[in-house]
Amino acid sequence: MVHCKMIALPEYSGRLGILNAIEGGQDIPFEIRRTYYITGVPGDVTRGFHSHRQLEQVLICLNGSVKIRLKTPSEEEVILLDHPSRGLLIGHMIWREMFDFSPGAVLMVLASQHYTEEDYIRDYAQYEQEAKTYFQTEGDV
Ligand code: TYD
């Protein structure tokens, strides 16, 4: 998926368990301005249903598993996050939906910007319109 990639996070594991370390600007390709985590999501719930214009994020499932549907007007992909050593980078103008949260799933998100509702596109028709222009222009560069 354009603007998205999996990031292997440094892992120190052994008989004592697993430790993951994350360095802003090194393992994550942006300075981390915000972090939040999503917990307690029932298995039949889908969240997200939005895109961001400027925000970049890395999603890490710290416990359990969750599926992430990524969409642009021309592509669609579902990624399973089920290990704390795997991060999913989501760049600009990608529609995302999070679903199939396992019991006890903990989804942590690292974000490049502080929270601002103006950066969200929550209506899919509006997203499609903006994204078509955005990816067309990007393709022209
Ligand atoms: P939202 O991003 O819509 O959640 P999701 O995409 O996972 O369904 O956010 C849900 C609510 O939380 C919304 O009212 C805004 C608020 N919120 C903050 O105040 N700060 C934040 O950093 C985030 C991510 C959400």
Backbone and ligand atoms as CSV (ligand in chain L), in Angstrom:
chain,resi,resn,atom,element,x,y,z
A,1,MET,N,N,0.856,-1.203,0.000
A,1,MET,CA,C,0.000,0.000,0.000
A,1,MET,C,C,0.886,1.246,0.000
A,2,VAL,N,N,0.566,2.166,-0.893
A,2,VAL,CA,C,1.307,3.413,-0.981
A,2,VAL,C,C,1.320,4.127,0.381
A,3,HIS,N,N,2.430,4.767,0.739
A,3,HIS,CA,C,2.575,5.551,1.977
A,3,HIS,C,C,2.555,4.708,3.251
A,4,CYS,N,N,2.534,3.368,3.127
A,4,CYS,CA,C,2.457,2.527,4.322
A,4,CYS,C,C,3.573,1.492,4.269
A,5,LYS,N,N,4.078,1.102,5.418
A,5,LYS,CA,C,5.018,-0.020,5.428
A,5,LYS,C,C,5.111,-0.623,6.823
A,6,MET,N,N,5.551,-1.870,6.866
A,6,MET,CA,C,5.779,-2.513,8.156
A,6,MET,C,C,7.162,-2.101,8.658
A,7,ILE,N,N,7.247,-1.879,9.952
A,7,ILE,CA,C,8.525,-1.527,10.573
A,7,ILE,C,C,8.841,-2.594,11.614
A,8,ALA,N,N,10.016,-3.213,11.485
A,8,ALA,CA,C,10.459,-4.196,12.488
A,8,ALA,C,C,11.098,-3.425,13.638
A,9,LEU,N,N,10.505,-3.527,14.807
A,9,LEU,CA,C,11.020,-2.777,15.960
A,9,LEU,C,C,12.077,-3.597,16.690
A,10,PRO,N,N,13.145,-2.933,17.152
A,10,PRO,CA,C,14.198,-3.648,17.868
A,10,PRO,C,C,13.620,-4.470,19.024
A,11,GLU,N,N,14.075,-5.710,19.127
A,11,GLU,CA,C,13.513,-6.633,20.130
A,11,GLU,C,C,14.649,-7.301,20.897
A,12,TYR,N,N,14.519,-7.333,22.194
A,12,TYR,CA,C,15.480,-8.030,23.046
A,12,TYR,C,C,14.684,-9.083,23.797
A,13,SER,N,N,14.833,-10.333,23.362
A,13,SER,CA,C,13.978,-11.353,23.958
A,13,SER,C,C,14.795,-12.548,24.407
A,14,GLY,N,N,14.236,-13.261,25.316
A,14,GLY,CA,C,14.902,-14.449,25.841
A,14,GLY,C,C,14.047,-15.055,26.923
A,15,ARG,N,N,14.680,-15.768,27.790
A,15,ARG,CA,C,14.024,-16.483,28.866
A,15,ARG,C,C,13.249,-15.519,29.779
A,16,LEU,N,N,13.687,-14.252,29.813
A,16,LEU,CA,C,13.067,-13.273,30.720
A,16,LEU,C,C,11.865,-12.562,30.089
A,17,GLY,N,N,11.622,-12.853,28.810
A,17,GLY,CA,C,10.509,-12.187,28.143
A,17,GLY,C,C,11.001,-11.342,26.986
A,18,ILE,N,N,10.175,-10.397,26.569
A,18,ILE,CA,C,10.489,-9.578,25.388
A,18,ILE,C,C,10.507,-8.105,25.780
A,19,LEU,N,N,11.529,-7.393,25.331
A,19,LEU,CA,C,11.587,-5.949,25.506
A,19,LEU,C,C,11.733,-5.314,24.120
A,20,ASN,N,N,10.897,-4.350,23.828
A,20,ASN,CA,C,11.034,-3.589,22.579
A,20,ASN,C,C,11.372,-2.152,22.916
A,21,ALA,N,N,12.322,-1.592,22.176
A,21,ALA,CA,C,12.691,-0.186,22.374
A,21,ALA,C,C,12.382,0.572,21.088
A,22,ILE,N,N,11.895,1.801,21.229
A,22,ILE,CA,C,11.544,2.605,20.047
A,22,ILE,C,C,12.209,3.964,20.179
A,23,GLU,N,N,13.017,4.318,19.192
A,23,GLU,CA,C,13.698,5.612,19.204
A,23,GLU,C,C,13.015,6.527,18.189
A,24,GLY,N,N,12.458,7.643,18.668
A,24,GLY,CA,C,11.835,8.616,17.771
A,24,GLY,C,C,12.861,9.154,16.782
A,25,GLY,N,N,12.443,9.290,15.511
A,25,GLY,CA,C,13.359,9.808,14.495
A,25,GLY,C,C,14.350,8.765,13.983
A,26,GLN,N,N,14.414,7.592,14.650
A,26,GLN,CA,C,15.314,6.522,14.182
A,26,GLN,C,C,14.489,5.316,13.711
A,27,ASP,N,N,13.871,4.602,14.659
A,27,ASP,CA,C,13.007,3.475,14.263
A,27,ASP,C,C,11.721,3.997,13.641
A,28,ILE,N,N,11.304,5.185,14.074
A,28,ILE,CA,C,10.073,5.804,13.588
A,28,ILE,C,C,10.489,6.999,12.731
A,29,PRO,N,N,10.000,7.098,11.487
A,29,PRO,CA,C,10.521,8.132,10.586
A,29,PRO,C,C,9.952,9.526,10.819
A,30,PHE,N,N,9.542,9.826,12.058
A,30,PHE,CA,C,9.106,11.186,12.389
A,30,PHE,C,C,9.329,11.396,13.877
A,31,GLU,N,N,9.334,12.651,14.295
A,31,GLU,CA,C,9.404,12.943,15.716
A,31,GLU,C,C,8.036,12.643,16.331
A,32,ILE,N,N,8.027,11.920,17.420
A,32,ILE,CA,C,6.752,11.525,18.040
A,32,ILE,C,C,6.231,12.680,18.895
A,33,ARG,N,N,5.053,13.208,18.529
A,33,ARG,CA,C,4.467,14.318,19.289
A,33,ARG,C,C,3.338,13.850,20.198
A,34,ARG,N,N,2.856,12.629,19.944
A,34,ARG,CA,C,1.682,12.172,20.704
A,34,ARG,C,C,1.665,10.662,20.682
A,35,THR,N,N,1.208,10.073,21.768
A,35,THR,CA,C,0.932,8.633,21.753
A,35,THR,C,C,-0.416,8.393,22.421
A,36,TYR,N,N,-1.152,7.414,21.921
A,36,TYR,CA,C,-2.401,7.030,22.579
A,36,TYR,C,C,-2.591,5.531,22.379
A,37,TYR,N,N,-3.475,4.946,23.148
A,37,TYR,CA,C,-3.684,3.506,23.032
A,37,TYR,C,C,-5.163,3.197,23.158
A,38,ILE,N,N,-5.563,2.163,22.433
A,38,ILE,CA,C,-6.967,1.772,22.344
A,38,ILE,C,C,-7.097,0.395,22.983
A,39,THR,N,N,-8.007,0.272,23.921
A,39,THR,CA,C,-8.197,-0.979,24.673
A,39,THR,C,C,-9.697,-1.231,24.829
A,40,GLY,N,N,-10.023,-2.425,25.225
A,40,GLY,CA,C,-11.419,-2.723,25.595
A,40,GLY,C,C,-12.394,-2.679,24.434
A,41,VAL,N,N,-11.909,-2.949,23.225
A,41,VAL,CA,C,-12.802,-2.901,22.058
A,41,VAL,C,C,-13.472,-4.267,21.876
A,42,PRO,N,N,-14.803,-4.323,21.885
A,42,PRO,CA,C,-15.494,-5.598,21.650
A,42,PRO,C,C,-15.139,-6.165,20.276
A,43,GLY,N,N,-15.157,-7.483,20.148
A,43,GLY,CA,C,-14.732,-8.172,18.929
A,43,GLY,C,C,-15.557,-7.844,17.696
A,44,ASP,N,N,-16.792,-7.355,17.905
A,44,ASP,CA,C,-17.650,-7.070,16.743
A,44,ASP,C,C,-17.629,-5.596,16.337
A,45,VAL,N,N,-16.704,-4.829,16.939
A,45,VAL,CA,C,-16.661,-3.379,16.666
A,45,VAL,C,C,-15.598,-3.048,15.621
A,46,THR,N,N,-15.932,-2.141,14.707
A,46,THR,CA,C,-14.940,-1.582,13.782
A,46,THR,C,C,-14.809,-0.096,14.088
A,47,ARG,N,N,-13.552,0.360,14.256
A,47,ARG,CA,C,-13.273,1.773,14.547
A,47,ARG,C,C,-12.509,2.396,13.393
A,48,GLY,N,N,-12.261,3.660,13.522
A,48,GLY,CA,C,-11.474,4.354,12.512
A,48,GLY,C,C,-12.405,5.061,11.547
A,49,PHE,N,N,-12.540,4.522,10.325
A,49,PHE,CA,C,-13.364,5.133,9.287
A,49,PHE,C,C,-12.956,6.588,9.057
A,50,HIS,N,N,-11.662,6.809,8.911
A,50,HIS,CA,C,-11.207,8.163,8.594
A,50,HIS,C,C,-9.829,8.113,7.947
A,51,SER,N,N,-9.450,9.262,7.411
A,51,SER,CA,C,-8.097,9.472,6.879
A,51,SER,C,C,-7.547,10.732,7.536
A,52,HIS,N,N,-6.237,10.897,7.447
A,52,HIS,CA,C,-5.622,12.149,7.900
A,52,HIS,C,C,-4.934,12.816,6.724
A,53,ARG,N,N,-4.999,14.141,6.705
A,53,ARG,CA,C,-4.340,14.878,5.623
A,53,ARG,C,C,-2.836,14.962,5.859
A,54,GLN,N,N,-2.409,15.332,7.045
A,54,GLN,CA,C,-0.988,15.575,7.325
A,54,GLN,C,C,-0.372,14.562,8.296
A,55,LEU,N,N,-1.215,14.001,9.157
A,55,LEU,CA,C,-0.698,13.157,10.236
A,55,LEU,C,C,-0.099,11.853,9.716
A,56,GLU,N,N,1.037,11.475,10.298
A,56,GLU,CA,C,1.592,10.142,10.079
A,56,GLU,C,C,1.523,9.400,11.411
A,57,GLN,N,N,1.312,8.088,11.328
A,57,GLN,CA,C,1.170,7.295,12.547
A,57,GLN,C,C,1.883,5.961,12.400
A,58,VAL,N,N,2.305,5.409,13.541
A,58,VAL,CA,C,2.752,4.018,13.581
A,58,VAL,C,C,1.877,3.287,14.586
A,59,LEU,N,N,1.248,2.191,14.136
A,59,LEU,CA,C,0.362,1.398,14.986
A,59,LEU,C,C,1.113,0.151,15.447
A,60,ILE,N,N,1.044,-0.124,16.736
A,60,ILE,CA,C,1.712,-1.309,17.287
A,60,ILE,C,C,0.714,-2.022,18.199
A,61,CYS,N,N,0.488,-3.288,17.939
A,61,CYS,CA,C,-0.424,-4.052,18.798
A,61,CYS,C,C,0.406,-4.666,19.920
A,62,LEU,N,N,0.288,-4.101,21.123
A,62,LEU,CA,C,1.124,-4.525,22.248
A,62,LEU,C,C,0.676,-5.841,22.840
A,63,ASN,N,N,-0.596,-6.141,22.699
A,63,ASN,CA,C,-1.128,-7.400,23.229
A,63,ASN,C,C,-2.286,-7.864,22.364
A,64,GLY,N,N,-2.376,-9.159,22.122
A,64,GLY,CA,C,-3.470,-9.693,21.314
A,64,GLY,C,C,-3.257,-9.370,19.843
A,65,SER,N,N,-4.370,-9.188,19.141
A,65,SER,CA,C,-4.259,-8.922,17.697
A,65,SER,C,C,-5.397,-8.025,17.236
A,66,VAL,N,N,-5.173,-7.389,16.105
A,66,VAL,CA,C,-6.177,-6.520,15.488
A,66,VAL,C,C,-5.878,-6.465,13.994
A,67,LYS,N,N,-6.932,-6.300,13.193
A,67,LYS,CA,C,-6.735,-6.143,11.751
A,67,LYS,C,C,-6.950,-4.685,11.352
A,68,ILE,N,N,-6.146,-4.238,10.412
A,68,ILE,CA,C,-6.236,-2.861,9.924
A,68,ILE,C,C,-6.534,-2.903,8.426
A,69,ARG,N,N,-7.664,-2.324,8.031
A,69,ARG,CA,C,-7.967,-2.202,6.597
A,69,ARG,C,C,-7.476,-0.836,6.129
A,70,LEU,N,N,-6.602,-0.859,5.091
A,70,LEU,CA,C,-6.057,0.371,4.516
A,70,LEU,C,C,-6.666,0.545,3.135
A,71,LYS,N,N,-7.093,1.771,2.834
A,71,LYS,CA,C,-7.721,2.009,1.531
A,71,LYS,C,C,-7.254,3.328,0.925
A,72,THR,N,N,-7.107,3.302,-0.399
A,72,THR,CA,C,-7.044,4.534,-1.187
A,72,THR,C,C,-8.135,4.353,-2.248
A,73,PRO,N,N,-8.354,5.347,-3.096
A,73,PRO,CA,C,-9.381,5.145,-4.130
A,73,PRO,C,C,-9.048,3.977,-5.057
A,74,SER,N,N,-7.784,3.552,-5.119
A,74,SER,CA,C,-7.431,2.482,-6.075
A,74,SER,C,C,-6.868,1.214,-5.427
A,75,GLU,N,N,-6.669,1.209,-4.119
A,75,GLU,CA,C,-6.061,0.037,-3.476
A,75,GLU,C,C,-6.801,-0.291,-2.188
A,76,GLU,N,N,-6.710,-1.562,-1.784
A,76,GLU,CA,C,-7.246,-1.964,-0.477
A,76,GLU,C,C,-6.422,-3.137,0.031
A,77,GLU,N,N,-6.092,-3.099,1.324
A,77,GLU,CA,C,-5.260,-4.150,1.897
A,77,GLU,C,C,-5.626,-4.316,3.372
A,78,VAL,N,N,-5.581,-5.558,3.854
A,78,VAL,CA,C,-5.821,-5.797,5.284
A,78,VAL,C,C,-4.532,-6.322,5.899
A,79,ILE,N,N,-4.109,-5.667,6.993
A,79,ILE,CA,C,-2.875,-6.049,7.686
A,79,ILE,C,C,-3.255,-6.594,9.058
A,80,LEU,N,N,-2.667,-7.733,9.414
A,80,LEU,CA,C,-2.860,-8.284,10.763
A,80,LEU,C,C,-1.702,-7.817,11.639
A,81,LEU,N,N,-2.032,-7.161,12.749
A,81,LEU,CA,C,-1.013,-6.802,13.735
A,81,LEU,C,C,-1.193,-7.723,14.927
A,82,ASP,N,N,-0.161,-8.520,15.210
A,82,ASP,CA,C,-0.321,-9.513,16.278
A,82,ASP,C,C,0.966,-9.729,17.065
A,83,HIS,N,N,1.895,-8.739,16.969
A,83,HIS,CA,C,3.141,-8.896,17.722
A,83,HIS,C,C,3.714,-7.521,18.072
A,84,PRO,N,N,4.206,-7.334,19.303
A,84,PRO,CA,C,4.705,-6.001,19.699
A,84,PRO,C,C,5.973,-5.571,18.977
A,85,SER,N,N,6.582,-6.443,18.192
A,85,SER,CA,C,7.785,-6.067,17.429
A,85,SER,C,C,7.454,-5.567,16.028
A,86,ARG,N,N,6.148,-5.558,15.685
A,86,ARG,CA,C,5.748,-5.129,14.335
A,86,ARG,C,C,4.992,-3.809,14.419
A,87,GLY,N,N,5.497,-2.805,13.703
A,87,GLY,CA,C,4.802,-1.519,13.634
A,87,GLY,C,C,4.275,-1.325,12.229
A,88,LEU,N,N,3.125,-0.686,12.114
A,88,LEU,CA,C,2.568,-0.360,10.794
A,88,LEU,C,C,2.579,1.151,10.622
A,89,LEU,N,N,3.415,1.621,9.695
A,89,LEU,CA,C,3.456,3.050,9.376
A,89,LEU,C,C,2.317,3.375,8.415
A,90,ILE,N,N,1.499,4.358,8.772
A,90,ILE,CA,C,0.436,4.837,7.879
A,90,ILE,C,C,0.707,6.313,7.591
A,91,GLY,N,N,0.931,6.615,6.321
A,91,GLY,CA,C,1.252,7.988,5.926
A,91,GLY,C,C,0.010,8.802,5.590
A,92,HIS,N,N,0.237,9.857,4.824
A,92,HIS,CA,C,-0.838,10.803,4.494
A,92,HIS,C,C,-1.939,10.182,3.637
A,93,MET,N,N,-3.127,10.624,3.836
A,93,MET,CA,C,-4.262,10.374,2.929
A,93,MET,C,C,-4.579,8.888,2.717
A,94,ILE,N,N,-4.497,8.122,3.776
A,94,ILE,CA,C,-4.880,6.706,3.728
A,94,ILE,C,C,-6.120,6.510,4.609
A,95,TRP,N,N,-7.142,5.933,4.031
A,95,TRP,CA,C,-8.355,5.599,4.797
A,95,TRP,C,C,-8.054,4.364,5.630
A,96,ARG,N,N,-8.424,4.350,6.931
A,96,ARG,CA,C,-8.151,3.176,7.776
A,96,ARG,C,C,-9.364,2.780,8.608
A,97,GLU,N,N,-9.493,1.467,8.779
A,97,GLU,CA,C,-10.524,0.895,9.659
A,97,GLU,C,C,-9.845,-0.174,10.500
A,98,MET,N,N,-10.141,-0.218,11.780
A,98,MET,CA,C,-9.552,-1.207,12.689
A,98,MET,C,C,-10.657,-2.144,13.164
A,99,PHE,N,N,-10.426,-3.463,13.022
A,99,PHE,CA,C,-11.502,-4.406,13.364
A,99,PHE,C,C,-10.903,-5.733,13.831
A,100,ASP,N,N,-11.788,-6.649,14.231
A,100,ASP,CA,C,-11.356,-7.966,14.736
A,100,ASP,C,C,-10.370,-7.840,15.900
A,101,PHE,N,N,-10.661,-6.951,16.843
A,101,PHE,CA,C,-9.834,-6.853,18.046
A,101,PHE,C,C,-10.019,-8.144,18.848
A,102,SER,N,N,-8.925,-8.780,19.219
A,102,SER,CA,C,-9.026,-9.983,20.048
A,102,SER,C,C,-9.311,-9.554,21.494
A,103,PRO,N,N,-9.797,-10.470,22.336
A,103,PRO,CA,C,-10.016,-10.101,23.745
A,103,PRO,C,C,-8.688,-9.621,24.345
A,104,GLY,N,N,-8.709,-8.501,25.029
A,104,GLY,CA,C,-7.499,-7.983,25.684
A,104,GLY,C,C,-6.537,-7.277,24.743
A,105,ALA,N,N,-6.942,-7.040,23.481
A,105,ALA,CA,C,-6.031,-6.380,22.538
A,105,ALA,C,C,-5.707,-4.963,23.010
A,106,VAL,N,N,-4.434,-4.590,22.854
A,106,VAL,CA,C,-3.978,-3.234,23.186
A,106,VAL,C,C,-3.293,-2.669,21.940
A,107,LEU,N,N,-3.900,-1.641,21.359
A,107,LEU,CA,C,-3.335,-1.036,20.150
A,107,LEU,C,C,-2.749,0.323,20.524
A,108,MET,N,N,-1.424,0.438,20.421
A,108,MET,CA,C,-0.758,1.712,20.721
A,108,MET,C,C,-0.465,2.437,19.413
A,109,VAL,N,N,-0.634,3.747,19.439
A,109,VAL,CA,C,-0.401,4.556,18.240
A,109,VAL,C,C,0.596,5.668,18.563
A,110,LEU,N,N,1.629,5.789,17.724
A,110,LEU,CA,C,2.580,6.894,17.811
A,110,LEU,C,C,2.214,7.862,16.696
A,111,ALA,N,N,2.156,9.141,17.007
A,111,ALA,CA,C,1.655,10.103,16.021
A,111,ALA,C,C,2.620,11.272,15.856
A,112,SER,N,N,2.641,11.811,14.637
A,112,SER,CA,C,3.600,12.869,14.305
A,112,SER,C,C,3.122,14.260,14.713
A,113,GLN,N,N,1.838,14.387,15.025
A,113,GLN,CA,C,1.267,15.700,15.353
A,113,GLN,C,C,0.377,15.596,16.577
A,114,HIS,N,N,0.170,16.731,17.233
A,114,HIS,CA,C,-0.828,16.780,18.287
A,114,HIS,C,C,-2.209,16.562,17.687
A,115,TYR,N,N,-3.163,16.262,18.540
A,115,TYR,CA,C,-4.524,16.003,18.074
A,115,TYR,C,C,-5.150,17.271,17.508
A,116,THR,N,N,-5.662,17.166,16.298
A,116,THR,CA,C,-6.455,18.270,15.743
A,116,THR,C,C,-7.521,17.691,14.817
A,117,GLU,N,N,-8.752,17.987,15.129
A,117,GLU,CA,C,-9.879,17.413,14.380
A,117,GLU,C,C,-9.858,17.891,12.918
A,118,GLU,N,N,-9.257,19.064,12.661
A,118,GLU,CA,C,-9.220,19.614,11.286
A,118,GLU,C,C,-8.425,18.726,10.335
A,119,ASP,N,N,-7.525,17.901,10.889
A,119,ASP,CA,C,-6.698,17.039,10.029
A,119,ASP,C,C,-7.450,15.773,9.578
A,120,TYR,N,N,-8.605,15.515,10.208
A,120,TYR,CA,C,-9.372,14.294,9.885
A,120,TYR,C,C,-10.242,14.502,8.648
A,121,ILE,N,N,-10.391,13.443,7.848
A,121,ILE,CA,C,-11.483,13.371,6.870
A,121,ILE,C,C,-12.306,12.165,7.297
A,122,ARG,N,N,-13.530,12.396,7.733
A,122,ARG,CA,C,-14.338,11.307,8.305
A,122,ARG,C,C,-15.428,10.817,7.366
A,123,ASP,N,N,-15.620,11.529,6.266
A,123,ASP,CA,C,-16.659,11.149,5.316
A,123,ASP,C,C,-15.988,10.505,4.099
A,124,TYR,N,N,-16.403,9.266,3.754
A,124,TYR,CA,C,-15.674,8.537,2.709
A,124,TYR,C,C,-15.788,9.212,1.336
A,125,ALA,N,N,-16.948,9.772,1.027
A,125,ALA,CA,C,-17.110,10.444,-0.267
A,125,ALA,C,C,-16.163,11.644,-0.360
A,126,GLN,N,N,-16.077,12.383,0.735
A,126,GLN,CA,C,-15.149,13.531,0.807
A,126,GLN,C,C,-13.707,13.058,0.665
A,127,TYR,N,N,-13.396,11.939,1.354
A,127,TYR,CA,C,-12.046,11.362,1.265
A,127,TYR,C,C,-11.705,11.006,-0.184
A,128,GLU,N,N,-12.622,10.285,-0.825
A,128,GLU,CA,C,-12.367,9.847,-2.217
A,128,GLU,C,C,-12.069,11.027,-3.126
A,129,GLN,N,N,-12.844,12.076,-2.940
A,129,GLN,CA,C,-12.684,13.275,-3.770
A,129,GLN,C,C,-11.295,13.890,-3.547
A,130,GLU,N,N,-10.944,14.102,-2.261
A,130,GLU,CA,C,-9.639,14.715,-1.956
A,130,GLU,C,C,-8.493,13.803,-2.348
A,131,ALA,N,N,-8.669,12.487,-2.108
A,131,ALA,CA,C,-7.575,11.534,-2.349
A,131,ALA,C,C,-7.301,11.390,-3.844
A,132,LYS,N,N,-8.350,11.423,-4.649
A,132,LYS,CA,C,-8.144,11.295,-6.104
A,132,LYS,C,C,-7.282,12.452,-6.601
A,133,THR,N,N,-7.579,13.649,-6.156
A,133,THR,CA,C,-6.786,14.825,-6.540
A,133,THR,C,C,-5.373,14.698,-5.974
A,134,TYR,N,N,-5.280,14.301,-4.700
A,134,TYR,CA,C,-3.979,14.192,-4.027
A,134,TYR,C,C,-3.073,13.193,-4.741
A,135,PHE,N,N,-3.566,11.987,-5.024
A,135,PHE,CA,C,-2.708,10.954,-5.628
A,135,PHE,C,C,-2.435,11.259,-7.102
A,136,GLN,N,N,-3.387,11.914,-7.769
A,136,GLN,CA,C,-3.169,12.339,-9.146
A,136,GLN,C,C,-2.009,13.331,-9.203
A,137,THR,N,N,-2.063,14.325,-8.316
A,137,THR,CA,C,-1.032,15.371,-8.264
A,137,THR,C,C,0.307,14.756,-7.908
A,138,GLU,N,N,0.267,13.822,-6.908
A,138,GLU,CA,C,1.516,13.189,-6.465
A,138,GLU,C,C,2.139,12.388,-7.623
A,139,GLY,N,N,1.265,11.696,-8.413
A,139,GLY,CA,C,1.744,10.915,-9.541
A,139,GLY,C,C,2.386,11.788,-10.618
A,140,ASP,N,N,1.930,13.041,-10.699
A,140,ASP,CA,C,2.443,13.964,-11.720
A,140,ASP,C,C,3.838,14.475,-11.393
A,141,VAL,N,N,4.190,14.415,-10.072
A,141,VAL,CA,C,5.473,15.020,-9.644
A,141,VAL,C,C,6.661,14.240,-10.192
L,1,TYD,P1,P,-11.026,8.752,16.879
L,1,TYD,O1,O,-9.724,9.187,16.283
L,1,TYD,O2,O,-12.273,9.047,16.094
L,1,TYD,O3,O,-10.973,7.207,17.216
L,1,TYD,P2,P,-11.020,5.909,16.248
L,1,TYD,O4,O,-10.561,6.344,14.894
L,1,TYD,O5,O,-10.104,4.927,16.885
L,1,TYD,O6,O,-12.405,5.388,16.217
L,1,TYD,O7,O,-11.139,9.404,18.324
L,1,TYD,C1,C,-12.172,9.045,19.218
L,1,TYD,C2,C,-12.403,10.215,20.170
L,1,TYD,O8,O,-11.210,10.481,20.940
L,1,TYD,C3,C,-12.749,11.513,19.479
L,1,TYD,O9,O,-13.798,12.120,20.217
L,1,TYD,C4,C,-11.511,12.353,19.575
L,1,TYD,C5,C,-10.793,11.821,20.798
L,1,TYD,N1,N,-9.337,11.868,20.678
L,1,TYD,C6,C,-8.607,12.812,21.369
L,1,TYD,O10,O,-9.158,13.661,22.085
L,1,TYD,N2,N,-7.247,12.817,21.273
L,1,TYD,C7,C,-6.580,11.926,20.479
L,1,TYD,O11,O,-5.328,11.956,20.410
L,1,TYD,C8,C,-7.348,10.965,19.728
L,1,TYD,C9,C,-6.680,9.969,18.829
L,1,TYD,C10,C,-8.724,10.973,19.869
